[in-house]
Amino acid sequence: MRGELRLTAGKAAAQVAHAAVDLARRAESRDPREFQTWWAGGQRKVVLQVRTLDELEDLERKARAVGIATAWVEDAGLTEVPPGTRTCLGLGPAPDSLLDPVTGALDLL
């Protein structure tokens, strides 16, 4: 999640939910076994923050380089930010062994 946008808690939650749903649907069709493992394990989600869009774009490059699925969320612009604003980036589902080196230094939201 982009920290500098200073979204309300509800808006941030909705943006994160968009990313999670998008990634879950893709994962289920791409690799049903991996999806079932994630599903059966409680569908763990961790919400982290970066300061800027540039940092989020860098995070995407790192994730893709190691094979982690990504999903951008761009807001419709009806409430708190202009249309097309990239609010957050979803990653995964993926094993901790892939995610931790990419996201381990980020702060919780």
Sequence and secondary structure as in RCSB ss.txt:
>XXXX:A:sequence
MRGELRLTAGKAAAQVAHAAVDLARRAESRDPREFQTWWAGGQRKVVLQVRTLDELEDLERKARAVGIATAWVED
AGLTEVPPGTRTCLGLGPAPDSLLDPVTGALDLL
>XXXX:A:secstr
 BGGG   HHHHHHHHHHHHHHHHHHHHHH HHHHHHHHHTT     EEBSSHHHHHHHHHHHHHTT  EEEEE 
  SSSS TT EEEEEE S  HHHHHHHHTTSEE 
